Amino acid sequence: MVWDISGKAGNKVEPEQILVAVSMLFFAASIGVAVYVRKSLVRYTDNFMDSLDAILTGKGSIDFAVGKETLIGKIQIKICRLAEIMEQKSGESRRQREILESMISDISHQVKTPVASLRMYHSLLERDGLDQEKRMEFLHAAERQADKLDFFMNSMIRMSRLETGLIKVRPERNSVYELLAQAVCDAALKAEEKKIGIQVECPQELKAYFDHKWTVEAVFNIVDNGVKYTQPGGKLVISAAKTDFFVRICIQDNGRGIADERIPKIFQRFYREPELADIEGVGLGLYLAREIVMKQGGFLEVRSEKGKGTQMYVNLPIENFAPA
């Protein structure tokens, strides 16, 4: 059988020729599609690799357009999300590193002073011809520096254990009256030495949810601060009352007070007001107090007036809603 595909007489094409022509057209089209797909993939791959390099080096971001509901588009969306997560992690690591460096610097500063003092007193004690009175004076001074160093290291250990969760607060329904009694008793000796009166007003039946051991330390730290920064012959008034959701403990002194701009800083690690460098302390008491109270679902408040005193409020929950 003979095919005539032109409609003209004498111009006949064999079926085999038609098949060959169709095959060649199909092959040419396939080559074109393959070349186009290859170019698209190469262009996308180059863009993709450049974007990954920018993400890994932190010098740029993904700059290719996010596609639609296609496989490549979905990959682009996932890569964009990965880039965001990596950026967040990088920022968090950077912040943690800065905090660690700052803390190491603060610890170094806190340790250097007593160590330098101990070396100085040791050198003085080695001198020939030192009379007994001076020798005892230097020995007592060296002991005070050793006590300061010991206090600092113990505070660091408590802070570390509390922050890392090695020691957990376990709030239970406890007596606020007994809490205040123990905290005041622990601070009584220093208060007596400075002739500072401590007045406590608290109903014996008042209860709240808190870890007794840790909260005694928190309240003691605040009371101890009040004693340290109140002039001899001053007064502390401690009161406690129930509000809607908390038991509010107020620790009020008539000491030097805190300037408004410094109040946000007093709960920072190692913060001490510059003019108080000669007063015993390492700047961890209020930081620990806040951490302990917050871990139990409570919070601290401060009100102060320069030259007239400070009121520190410890709010302990009346129900157990400490953070998990």
WOKA-V209358 format. One record per backbone hydrogen bond with DSSP energy under -0.5 kcal/mol. CO is the residue of the C=O (numbers start at 1). NH is the residue of the N-H. If there is no record, write none. Layout:
# WOKA-V209358
[[CO & NH] [CO & NH]]
This chain:
# WOKA-V209358
[[3 & 13] [8 & 11] [10 & 12] [11 & 6] [13 & 3] [14 & 17] [14 & 18] [15 & 19] [16 & 20] [17 & 21] [18 & 22] [19 & 23] [20 & 24] [21 & 25] [22 & 26] [23 & 27] [24 & 28] [25 & 29] [26 & 30] [27 & 31] [28 & 32] [29 & 33] [30 & 34] [31 & 35] [32 & 36] [33 & 37] [34 & 38] [35 & 39] [36 & 40] [37 & 41] [38 & 42] [39 & 43] [40 & 44] [41 & 45] [42 & 46] [43 & 47] [44 & 48] [45 & 49] [46 & 50] [47 & 51] [48 & 52] [49 & 53] [50 & 54] [51 & 55] [52 & 56] [53 & 57] [54 & 58] [54 & 59] [54 & 60] [68 & 70] [70 & 74] [71 & 75] [72 & 76] [73 & 77] [74 & 78] [75 & 79] [76 & 80] [77 & 81] [78 & 82] [79 & 83] [80 & 84] [81 & 85] [82 & 86] [83 & 87] [84 & 88] [85 & 89] [86 & 90] [87 & 91] [88 & 92] [89 & 93] [90 & 94] [91 & 95] [92 & 96] [93 & 97] [94 & 98] [95 & 99] [96 & 100] [97 & 101] [98 & 102] [99 & 103] [100 & 104] [101 & 105] [102 & 106] [103 & 107] [104 & 108] [105 & 109] [106 & 110] [107 & 111] [108 & 112] [109 & 113] [110 & 114] [111 & 115] [112 & 116] [113 & 117] [114 & 118] [115 & 119] [116 & 120] [117 & 121] [118 & 122] [119 & 123] [120 & 124] [121 & 125] [122 & 126] [124 & 127] [127 & 130] [131 & 135] [132 & 136] [133 & 137] [134 & 138] [135 & 139] [136 & 140] [137 & 141] [138 & 142] [139 & 143] [140 & 144] [141 & 145] [142 & 146] [143 & 147] [144 & 148] [145 & 149] [146 & 150] [147 & 151] [148 & 152] [149 & 153] [150 & 154] [151 & 155] [152 & 156] [153 & 157] [154 & 158] [155 & 159] [156 & 160] [157 & 161] [158 & 162] [159 & 163] [160 & 164] [161 & 165] [161 & 166] [161 & 167] [162 & 165] [172 & 174] [172 & 210] [174 & 208] [175 & 179] [176 & 180] [177 & 181] [178 & 182] [179 & 183] [180 & 184] [181 & 185] [182 & 186] [183 & 187] [184 & 188] [185 & 188] [187 & 191] [188 & 192] [189 & 193] [190 & 194] [191 & 196] [192 & 195] [194 & 233] [195 & 197] [197 & 236] [199 & 238] [201 & 240] [203 & 206] [206 & 176] [206 & 177] [208 & 174] [208 & 210] [210 & 172] [210 & 212] [211 & 215] [212 & 216] [213 & 217] [214 & 218] [215 & 219] [216 & 220] [217 & 221] [218 & 222] [219 & 223] [220 & 224] [221 & 225] [222 & 226] [223 & 227] [224 & 228] [225 & 229] [227 & 230] [229 & 256] [231 & 234] [234 & 197] [235 & 254] [236 & 199] [236 & 238] [237 & 239] [237 & 252] [238 & 201] [239 & 250] [241 & 248] [245 & 318] [246 & 243] [246 & 248] [247 & 249] [247 & 316] [248 & 241] [248 & 250] [249 & 251] [249 & 314] [250 & 239] [250 & 252] [251 & 312] [252 & 237] [253 & 310] [256 & 307] [259 & 262] [259 & 263] [260 & 263] [262 & 265] [262 & 266] [263 & 266] [265 & 268] [268 & 271] [273 & 276] [274 & 277] [276 & 279] [283 & 270] [283 & 271] [284 & 288] [285 & 289] [286 & 290] [287 & 291] [288 & 292] [289 & 293] [290 & 294] [291 & 295] [293 & 296] [293 & 298] [294 & 297] [299 & 315] [301 & 313] [303 & 311] [305 & 308] [305 & 309] [309 & 305] [310 & 253] [310 & 312] [311 & 303] [312 & 251] [312 & 314] [313 & 301] [313 & 315] [314 & 249] [314 & 316] [315 & 299] [316 & 247] [317 & 209] [319 & 321]]
